[in-house]
Structures are given as C-alpha cells and as structure tokens.
C-alpha cells in the first residue's frame, strides 16, 4: 500500500483505522488539527474539496467542535 498514490477516499479509510500513525497520540484535537492542515494544503495545491467535511465530522462526533 503506497499512501502517496492511493485515492483520497482510500487514504482516509486507512487514516481512520490508525490515526495515531499520523498524529502520535490520537486525540480529537490532534486529528482535527491534522485534517485542517491537510485541507489547507489541498486548497492551496489544487487537491480535493472538503466542503461539508467539517459538518460531517461534527455530526459524527456528537457536536464536539
């Protein structure tokens, strides 16, 4: 599995299985911070659009912001 070549959806499926591999101690704040950085990089370099992703996360988290 080469994470640099897989589609975004597949990458995030892998990320969700083992977030600590990417952020160390997988706390909510660290995961959200990592995702915000990923989103900023994607927006700057023509990557995928994250419209609605924050709302989806909030819904799944029970409203934690």
PyMOL Python script that loads the backbone (N, CA, C, O; Angstrom):
from pymol import cmd

cmd.read_pdbstr("""\
ATOM      1  N   UNK A   1       0.843  -1.175   0.000  1.00  0.00           N
ATOM      2  CA  UNK A   1       0.000   0.000   0.000  1.00  0.00           C
ATOM      3  C   UNK A   1       0.894   1.245   0.000  1.00  0.00           C
ATOM      4  O   UNK A   1       1.663   1.464   0.936  1.00  0.00           O
ATOM      5  N   UNK A   2       0.788   2.042  -1.039  1.00  0.00           N
ATOM      6  CA  UNK A   2       1.535   3.285  -1.139  1.00  0.00           C
ATOM      7  C   UNK A   2       0.565   4.443  -0.908  1.00  0.00           C
ATOM      8  O   UNK A   2      -0.239   4.763  -1.784  1.00  0.00           O
ATOM      9  N   UNK A   3       0.636   5.063   0.252  1.00  0.00           N
ATOM     10  CA  UNK A   3      -0.316   6.124   0.597  1.00  0.00           C
ATOM     11  C   UNK A   3      -0.185   7.344  -0.303  1.00  0.00           C
ATOM     12  O   UNK A   3      -1.111   8.152  -0.375  1.00  0.00           O
ATOM     13  N   UNK A   4       0.928   7.494  -0.980  1.00  0.00           N
ATOM     14  CA  UNK A   4       1.129   8.651  -1.851  1.00  0.00           C
ATOM     15  C   UNK A   4       0.430   8.495  -3.191  1.00  0.00           C
ATOM     16  O   UNK A   4       0.282   9.472  -3.925  1.00  0.00           O
ATOM     17  N   UNK A   5       0.002   7.295  -3.518  1.00  0.00           N
ATOM     18  CA  UNK A   5      -0.629   7.051  -4.810  1.00  0.00           C
ATOM     19  C   UNK A   5      -2.089   6.632  -4.711  1.00  0.00           C
ATOM     20  O   UNK A   5      -2.764   6.543  -5.737  1.00  0.00           O
ATOM     21  N   UNK A   6      -2.601   6.370  -3.511  1.00  0.00           N
ATOM     22  CA  UNK A   6      -3.977   5.888  -3.396  1.00  0.00           C
ATOM     23  C   UNK A   6      -4.973   7.036  -3.482  1.00  0.00           C
ATOM     24  O   UNK A   6      -4.633   8.176  -3.165  1.00  0.00           O
ATOM     25  N   UNK A   7      -6.202   6.747  -3.908  1.00  0.00           N
ATOM     26  CA  UNK A   7      -7.246   7.781  -3.960  1.00  0.00           C
ATOM     27  C   UNK A   7      -7.531   8.345  -2.567  1.00  0.00           C
ATOM     28  O   UNK A   7      -7.294   7.680  -1.559  1.00  0.00           O
ATOM     29  N   UNK A   8      -8.042   9.578  -2.521  1.00  0.00           N
ATOM     30  CA  UNK A   8      -8.315  10.253  -1.249  1.00  0.00           C
ATOM     31  C   UNK A   8      -9.198   9.414  -0.330  1.00  0.00           C
ATOM     32  O   UNK A   8      -8.892   9.252   0.851  1.00  0.00           O
ATOM     33  N   UNK A   9     -10.282   8.887  -0.866  1.00  0.00           N
ATOM     34  CA  UNK A   9     -11.221   8.121  -0.033  1.00  0.00           C
ATOM     35  C   UNK A   9     -10.515   6.936   0.616  1.00  0.00           C
ATOM     36  O   UNK A   9     -10.700   6.673   1.805  1.00  0.00           O
ATOM     37  N   UNK A  10      -9.722   6.235  -0.150  1.00  0.00           N
ATOM     38  CA  UNK A  10      -8.991   5.082   0.394  1.00  0.00           C
ATOM     39  C   UNK A  10      -7.973   5.532   1.441  1.00  0.00           C
ATOM     40  O   UNK A  10      -7.801   4.880   2.471  1.00  0.00           O
ATOM     41  N   UNK A  11      -7.298   6.657   1.166  1.00  0.00           N
ATOM     42  CA  UNK A  11      -6.336   7.180   2.129  1.00  0.00           C
ATOM     43  C   UNK A  11      -7.011   7.479   3.468  1.00  0.00           C
ATOM     44  O   UNK A  11      -6.491   7.106   4.519  1.00  0.00           O
ATOM     45  N   UNK A  12      -8.174   8.152   3.436  1.00  0.00           N
ATOM     46  CA  UNK A  12      -8.857   8.496   4.677  1.00  0.00           C
ATOM     47  C   UNK A  12      -9.413   7.270   5.384  1.00  0.00           C
ATOM     48  O   UNK A  12      -9.527   7.265   6.610  1.00  0.00           O
ATOM     49  N   UNK A  13      -9.757   6.242   4.641  1.00  0.00           N
ATOM     50  CA  UNK A  13     -10.158   4.983   5.281  1.00  0.00           C
ATOM     51  C   UNK A  13      -8.980   4.412   6.069  1.00  0.00           C
ATOM     52  O   UNK A  13      -9.151   3.936   7.191  1.00  0.00           O
ATOM     53  N   UNK A  14      -7.794   4.461   5.483  1.00  0.00           N
ATOM     54  CA  UNK A  14      -6.594   3.981   6.172  1.00  0.00           C
ATOM     55  C   UNK A  14      -6.257   4.878   7.364  1.00  0.00           C
ATOM     56  O   UNK A  14      -5.890   4.384   8.430  1.00  0.00           O
ATOM     57  N   UNK A  15      -6.381   6.182   7.185  1.00  0.00           N
ATOM     58  CA  UNK A  15      -6.127   7.136   8.265  1.00  0.00           C
ATOM     59  C   UNK A  15      -7.052   6.854   9.449  1.00  0.00           C
ATOM     60  O   UNK A  15      -6.612   6.852  10.598  1.00  0.00           O
ATOM     61  N   UNK A  16      -8.331   6.617   9.166  1.00  0.00           N
ATOM     62  CA  UNK A  16      -9.311   6.382  10.230  1.00  0.00           C
ATOM     63  C   UNK A  16      -9.001   5.118  11.026  1.00  0.00           C
ATOM     64  O   UNK A  16      -9.288   5.051  12.221  1.00  0.00           O
ATOM     65  N   UNK A  17      -8.421   4.125  10.377  1.00  0.00           N
ATOM     66  CA  UNK A  17      -8.092   2.878  11.068  1.00  0.00           C
ATOM     67  C   UNK A  17      -6.954   3.063  12.063  1.00  0.00           C
ATOM     68  O   UNK A  17      -6.942   2.432  13.120  1.00  0.00           O
ATOM     69  N   UNK A  18      -5.994   3.930  11.726  1.00  0.00           N
ATOM     70  CA  UNK A  18      -4.807   4.110  12.576  1.00  0.00           C
ATOM     71  C   UNK A  18      -4.372   5.574  12.619  1.00  0.00           C
ATOM     72  O   UNK A  18      -3.289   5.905  12.136  1.00  0.00           O
ATOM     73  N   UNK A  19      -5.195   6.456  13.188  1.00  0.00           N
ATOM     74  CA  UNK A  19      -4.831   7.872  13.199  1.00  0.00           C
ATOM     75  C   UNK A  19      -3.547   8.164  13.965  1.00  0.00           C
ATOM     76  O   UNK A  19      -2.843   9.122  13.647  1.00  0.00           O
ATOM     77  N   UNK A  20      -3.238   7.355  14.964  1.00  0.00           N
ATOM     78  CA  UNK A  20      -2.020   7.576  15.736  1.00  0.00           C
ATOM     79  C   UNK A  20      -0.761   7.451  14.904  1.00  0.00           C
ATOM     80  O   UNK A  20       0.285   7.989  15.269  1.00  0.00           O
ATOM     81  N   UNK A  21      -0.851   6.752  13.799  1.00  0.00           N
ATOM     82  CA  UNK A  21       0.286   6.623  12.894  1.00  0.00           C
ATOM     83  C   UNK A  21       0.644   7.981  12.280  1.00  0.00           C
ATOM     84  O   UNK A  21       1.787   8.214  11.886  1.00  0.00           O
ATOM     85  N   UNK A  22      -0.345   8.868  12.206  1.00  0.00           N
ATOM     86  CA  UNK A  22      -0.151  10.174  11.580  1.00  0.00           C
ATOM     87  C   UNK A  22      -0.011  11.304  12.585  1.00  0.00           C
ATOM     88  O   UNK A  22       0.667  12.294  12.309  1.00  0.00           O
ATOM     89  N   UNK A  23      -0.648  11.172  13.757  1.00  0.00           N
ATOM     90  CA  UNK A  23      -0.667  12.295  14.702  1.00  0.00           C
ATOM     91  C   UNK A  23      -0.062  11.973  16.057  1.00  0.00           C
ATOM     92  O   UNK A  23      -0.109  12.806  16.962  1.00  0.00           O
ATOM     93  N   UNK A  24       0.503  10.793  16.216  1.00  0.00           N
ATOM     94  CA  UNK A  24       1.001  10.392  17.532  1.00  0.00           C
ATOM     95  C   UNK A  24      -0.170   9.953  18.394  1.00  0.00           C
ATOM     96  O   UNK A  24      -0.974   9.125  17.966  1.00  0.00           O
ATOM     97  N   UNK A  25      -0.279  10.488  19.590  1.00  0.00           N
ATOM     98  CA  UNK A  25      -1.412  10.179  20.455  1.00  0.00           C
ATOM     99  C   UNK A  25      -2.686  10.678  19.767  1.00  0.00           C
ATOM    100  O   UNK A  25      -2.839  11.884  19.572  1.00  0.00           O
ATOM    101  N   UNK A  26      -3.601   9.778  19.396  1.00  0.00           N
ATOM    102  CA  UNK A  26      -4.741  10.184  18.567  1.00  0.00           C
ATOM    103  C   UNK A  26      -5.883  10.834  19.353  1.00  0.00           C
ATOM    104  O   UNK A  26      -6.939  10.230  19.542  1.00  0.00           O
ATOM    105  N   UNK A  27      -5.662  12.056  19.802  1.00  0.00           N
ATOM    106  CA  UNK A  27      -6.729  12.801  20.474  1.00  0.00           C
ATOM    107  C   UNK A  27      -7.584  13.503  19.421  1.00  0.00           C
ATOM    108  O   UNK A  27      -7.163  13.690  18.280  1.00  0.00           O
ATOM    109  N   UNK A  28      -8.786  13.882  19.828  1.00  0.00           N
ATOM    110  CA  UNK A  28      -9.687  14.598  18.923  1.00  0.00           C
ATOM    111  C   UNK A  28      -9.003  15.855  18.375  1.00  0.00           C
ATOM    112  O   UNK A  28      -9.032  16.096  17.168  1.00  0.00           O
ATOM    113  N   UNK A  29      -8.392  16.649  19.245  1.00  0.00           N
ATOM    114  CA  UNK A  29      -7.765  17.898  18.814  1.00  0.00           C
ATOM    115  C   UNK A  29      -6.636  17.662  17.817  1.00  0.00           C
ATOM    116  O   UNK A  29      -6.501  18.413  16.852  1.00  0.00           O
ATOM    117  N   UNK A  30      -5.834  16.642  18.033  1.00  0.00           N
ATOM    118  CA  UNK A  30      -4.732  16.363  17.108  1.00  0.00           C
ATOM    119  C   UNK A  30      -5.238  15.903  15.744  1.00  0.00           C
ATOM    120  O   UNK A  30      -4.720  16.316  14.706  1.00  0.00           O
ATOM    121  N   UNK A  31      -6.242  15.055  15.758  1.00  0.00           N
ATOM    122  CA  UNK A  31      -6.794  14.574  14.486  1.00  0.00           C
ATOM    123  C   UNK A  31      -7.430  15.731  13.719  1.00  0.00           C
ATOM    124  O   UNK A  31      -7.215  15.864  12.514  1.00  0.00           O
ATOM    125  N   UNK A  32      -8.207  16.565  14.400  1.00  0.00           N
ATOM    126  CA  UNK A  32      -8.831  17.715  13.738  1.00  0.00           C
ATOM    127  C   UNK A  32      -7.760  18.675  13.218  1.00  0.00           C
ATOM    128  O   UNK A  32      -7.872  19.169  12.096  1.00  0.00           O
ATOM    129  N   UNK A  33      -6.737  18.941  14.007  1.00  0.00           N
ATOM    130  CA  UNK A  33      -5.648  19.806  13.555  1.00  0.00           C
ATOM    131  C   UNK A  33      -4.964  19.260  12.321  1.00  0.00           C
ATOM    132  O   UNK A  33      -4.654  20.008  11.395  1.00  0.00           O
ATOM    133  N   UNK A  34      -4.729  17.964  12.303  1.00  0.00           N
ATOM    134  CA  UNK A  34      -4.094  17.325  11.146  1.00  0.00           C
ATOM    135  C   UNK A  34      -4.983  17.467   9.913  1.00  0.00           C
ATOM    136  O   UNK A  34      -4.506  17.791   8.825  1.00  0.00           O
ATOM    137  N   UNK A  35      -6.293  17.216  10.098  1.00  0.00           N
ATOM    138  CA  UNK A  35      -7.225  17.316   8.975  1.00  0.00           C
ATOM    139  C   UNK A  35      -7.329  18.748   8.458  1.00  0.00           C
ATOM    140  O   UNK A  35      -7.448  18.959   7.251  1.00  0.00           O
ATOM    141  N   UNK A  36      -7.285  19.730   9.348  1.00  0.00           N
ATOM    142  CA  UNK A  36      -7.324  21.125   8.914  1.00  0.00           C
ATOM    143  C   UNK A  36      -6.075  21.475   8.108  1.00  0.00           C
ATOM    144  O   UNK A  36      -6.154  22.194   7.112  1.00  0.00           O
ATOM    145  N   UNK A  37      -4.934  20.968   8.540  1.00  0.00           N
ATOM    146  CA  UNK A  37      -3.711  21.183   7.776  1.00  0.00           C
ATOM    147  C   UNK A  37      -3.767  20.514   6.417  1.00  0.00           C
ATOM    148  O   UNK A  37      -3.322  21.081   5.419  1.00  0.00           O
ATOM    149  N   UNK A  38      -4.313  19.310   6.377  1.00  0.00           N
ATOM    150  CA  UNK A  38      -4.464  18.585   5.110  1.00  0.00           C
ATOM    151  C   UNK A  38      -5.378  19.360   4.170  1.00  0.00           C
ATOM    152  O   UNK A  38      -5.098  19.494   2.979  1.00  0.00           O
ATOM    153  N   UNK A  39      -6.482  19.870   4.727  1.00  0.00           N
ATOM    154  CA  UNK A  39      -7.434  20.644   3.928  1.00  0.00           C
ATOM    155  C   UNK A  39      -6.785  21.918   3.382  1.00  0.00           C
ATOM    156  O   UNK A  39      -6.987  22.262   2.218  1.00  0.00           O
ATOM    157  N   UNK A  40      -6.011  22.616   4.209  1.00  0.00           N
ATOM    158  CA  UNK A  40      -5.343  23.841   3.770  1.00  0.00           C
ATOM    159  C   UNK A  40      -4.354  23.544   2.647  1.00  0.00           C
ATOM    160  O   UNK A  40      -4.278  24.288   1.669  1.00  0.00           O
ATOM    161  N   UNK A  41      -3.609  22.475   2.787  1.00  0.00           N
ATOM    162  CA  UNK A  41      -2.662  22.092   1.742  1.00  0.00           C
ATOM    163  C   UNK A  41      -3.404  21.751   0.451  1.00  0.00           C
ATOM    164  O   UNK A  41      -2.995  22.167  -0.633  1.00  0.00           O
ATOM    165  N   UNK A  42      -4.488  20.998   0.569  1.00  0.00           N
ATOM    166  CA  UNK A  42      -5.264  20.613  -0.611  1.00  0.00           C
ATOM    167  C   UNK A  42      -5.816  21.848  -1.319  1.00  0.00           C
ATOM    168  O   UNK A  42      -5.768  21.931  -2.547  1.00  0.00           O
ATOM    169  N   UNK A  43      -6.336  22.804  -0.558  1.00  0.00           N
ATOM    170  CA  UNK A  43      -6.896  24.016  -1.150  1.00  0.00           C
ATOM    171  C   UNK A  43      -5.817  24.823  -1.867  1.00  0.00           C
ATOM    172  O   UNK A  43      -6.067  25.413  -2.918  1.00  0.00           O
ATOM    173  N   UNK A  44      -4.646  24.843  -1.305  1.00  0.00           N
ATOM    174  CA  UNK A  44      -3.558  25.629  -1.883  1.00  0.00           C
ATOM    175  C   UNK A  44      -2.951  24.985  -3.120  1.00  0.00           C
ATOM    176  O   UNK A  44      -2.443  25.679  -4.000  1.00  0.00           O
ATOM    177  N   UNK A  45      -3.003  23.670  -3.188  1.00  0.00           N
ATOM    178  CA  UNK A  45      -2.325  22.961  -4.272  1.00  0.00           C
ATOM    179  C   UNK A  45      -3.278  22.215  -5.200  1.00  0.00           C
ATOM    180  O   UNK A  45      -2.865  21.287  -5.896  1.00  0.00           O
ATOM    181  N   UNK A  46      -4.542  22.610  -5.216  1.00  0.00           N
ATOM    182  CA  UNK A  46      -5.492  22.043  -6.162  1.00  0.00           C
ATOM    183  C   UNK A  46      -5.973  20.647  -5.825  1.00  0.00           C
ATOM    184  O   UNK A  46      -6.389  19.901  -6.712  1.00  0.00           O
ATOM    185  N   UNK A  47      -5.920  20.287  -4.553  1.00  0.00           N
ATOM    186  CA  UNK A  47      -6.384  18.967  -4.130  1.00  0.00           C
ATOM    187  C   UNK A  47      -7.891  18.919  -3.998  1.00  0.00           C
ATOM    188  O   UNK A  47      -8.585  19.819  -4.469  1.00  0.00           O
ATOM    189  N   UNK A  48      -8.406  17.879  -3.364  1.00  0.00           N
ATOM    190  CA  UNK A  48      -9.849  17.694  -3.259  1.00  0.00           C
ATOM    191  C   UNK A  48     -10.509  18.765  -2.394  1.00  0.00           C
ATOM    192  O   UNK A  48      -9.889  19.340  -1.500  1.00  0.00           O
ATOM    193  N   UNK A  49     -11.766  19.011  -2.684  1.00  0.00           N
ATOM    194  CA  UNK A  49     -12.555  19.984  -1.944  1.00  0.00           C
ATOM    195  C   UNK A  49     -13.138  19.326  -0.703  1.00  0.00           C
ATOM    196  O   UNK A  49     -13.668  18.217  -0.781  1.00  0.00           O
ATOM    197  N   UNK A  50     -13.046  19.990   0.432  1.00  0.00           N
ATOM    198  CA  UNK A  50     -13.535  19.436   1.693  1.00  0.00           C
ATOM    199  C   UNK A  50     -14.874  20.043   2.106  1.00  0.00           C
ATOM    200  O   UNK A  50     -15.232  19.979   3.282  1.00  0.00           O
ATOM    201  N   UNK A  51     -15.623  20.631   1.169  1.00  0.00           N
ATOM    202  CA  UNK A  51     -16.917  21.225   1.515  1.00  0.00           C
ATOM    203  C   UNK A  51     -17.801  20.204   2.213  1.00  0.00           C
ATOM    204  O   UNK A  51     -17.987  19.091   1.720  1.00  0.00           O
ATOM    205  N   UNK A  52     -18.339  20.586   3.353  1.00  0.00           N
ATOM    206  CA  UNK A  52     -19.233  19.719   4.100  1.00  0.00           C
ATOM    207  C   UNK A  52     -18.534  18.744   5.029  1.00  0.00           C
ATOM    208  O   UNK A  52     -19.191  18.084   5.835  1.00  0.00           O
ATOM    209  N   UNK A  53     -17.219  18.640   4.934  1.00  0.00           N
ATOM    210  CA  UNK A  53     -16.494  17.658   5.741  1.00  0.00           C
ATOM    211  C   UNK A  53     -16.531  18.021   7.221  1.00  0.00           C
ATOM    212  O   UNK A  53     -16.723  17.150   8.070  1.00  0.00           O
ATOM    213  N   UNK A  54     -16.349  19.303   7.534  1.00  0.00           N
ATOM    214  CA  UNK A  54     -16.375  19.738   8.934  1.00  0.00           C
ATOM    215  C   UNK A  54     -17.733  19.430   9.564  1.00  0.00           C
ATOM    216  O   UNK A  54     -17.809  18.933  10.687  1.00  0.00           O
ATOM    217  N   UNK A  55     -18.806  19.732   8.825  1.00  0.00           N
ATOM    218  CA  UNK A  55     -20.149  19.459   9.328  1.00  0.00           C
ATOM    219  C   UNK A  55     -20.365  17.958   9.538  1.00  0.00           C
ATOM    220  O   UNK A  55     -20.979  17.543  10.521  1.00  0.00           O
ATOM    221  N   UNK A  56     -19.864  17.167   8.621  1.00  0.00           N
ATOM    222  CA  UNK A  56     -19.973  15.714   8.740  1.00  0.00           C
ATOM    223  C   UNK A  56     -19.252  15.233   9.995  1.00  0.00           C
ATOM    224  O   UNK A  56     -19.771  14.396  10.733  1.00  0.00           O
ATOM    225  N   UNK A  57     -18.050  15.767  10.234  1.00  0.00           N
ATOM    226  CA  UNK A  57     -17.296  15.391  11.428  1.00  0.00           C
ATOM    227  C   UNK A  57     -18.041  15.779  12.701  1.00  0.00           C
ATOM    228  O   UNK A  57     -18.126  14.993  13.645  1.00  0.00           O
ATOM    229  N   UNK A  58     -18.578  16.995  12.719  1.00  0.00           N
ATOM    230  CA  UNK A  58     -19.312  17.454  13.900  1.00  0.00           C
ATOM    231  C   UNK A  58     -20.520  16.568  14.173  1.00  0.00           C
ATOM    232  O   UNK A  58     -20.805  16.232  15.323  1.00  0.00           O
ATOM    233  N   UNK A  59     -21.218  16.196  13.128  1.00  0.00           N
ATOM    234  CA  UNK A  59     -22.379  15.321  13.292  1.00  0.00           C
ATOM    235  C   UNK A  59     -21.960  13.967  13.855  1.00  0.00           C
ATOM    236  O   UNK A  59     -22.614  13.439  14.754  1.00  0.00           O
ATOM    237  N   UNK A  60     -20.890  13.412  13.340  1.00  0.00           N
ATOM    238  CA  UNK A  60     -20.422  12.100  13.784  1.00  0.00           C
ATOM    239  C   UNK A  60     -19.846  12.147  15.196  1.00  0.00           C
ATOM    240  O   UNK A  60     -19.827  11.134  15.896  1.00  0.00           O
ATOM    241  N   UNK A  61     -19.380  13.314  15.612  1.00  0.00           N
ATOM    242  CA  UNK A  61     -18.744  13.426  16.927  1.00  0.00           C
ATOM    243  C   UNK A  61     -19.726  13.807  18.025  1.00  0.00           C
ATOM    244  O   UNK A  61     -19.338  13.936  19.186  1.00  0.00           O
ATOM    245  N   UNK A  62     -20.970  13.984  17.676  1.00  0.00           N
ATOM    246  CA  UNK A  62     -21.949  14.414  18.670  1.00  0.00           C
ATOM    247  C   UNK A  62     -21.897  15.905  18.931  1.00  0.00           C
ATOM    248  O   UNK A  62     -22.347  16.363  19.982  1.00  0.00           O
ATOM    249  N   UNK A  63     -21.355  16.675  17.993  1.00  0.00           N
ATOM    250  CA  UNK A  63     -21.336  18.125  18.107  1.00  0.00           C
ATOM    251  C   UNK A  63     -20.087  18.715  18.717  1.00  0.00           C
ATOM    252  O   UNK A  63     -20.018  19.926  18.924  1.00  0.00           O
ATOM    253  N   UNK A  64     -19.092  17.885  19.011  1.00  0.00           N
ATOM    254  CA  UNK A  64     -17.831  18.434  19.548  1.00  0.00           C
ATOM    255  C   UNK A  64     -17.187  19.312  18.502  1.00  0.00           C
ATOM    256  O   UNK A  64     -17.110  18.937  17.332  1.00  0.00           O
ATOM    257  N   UNK A  65     -16.731  20.463  18.907  1.00  0.00           N
ATOM    258  CA  UNK A  65     -16.068  21.385  17.983  1.00  0.00           C
ATOM    259  C   UNK A  65     -14.674  21.687  18.461  1.00  0.00           C
ATOM    260  O   UNK A  65     -13.951  22.446  17.817  1.00  0.00           O
TER     261      UNK A  65
END
""", "prot")
cmd.dss("prot")
cmd.show_as("cartoon", "prot")
cmd.util.cbc("prot")
cmd.orient("prot")
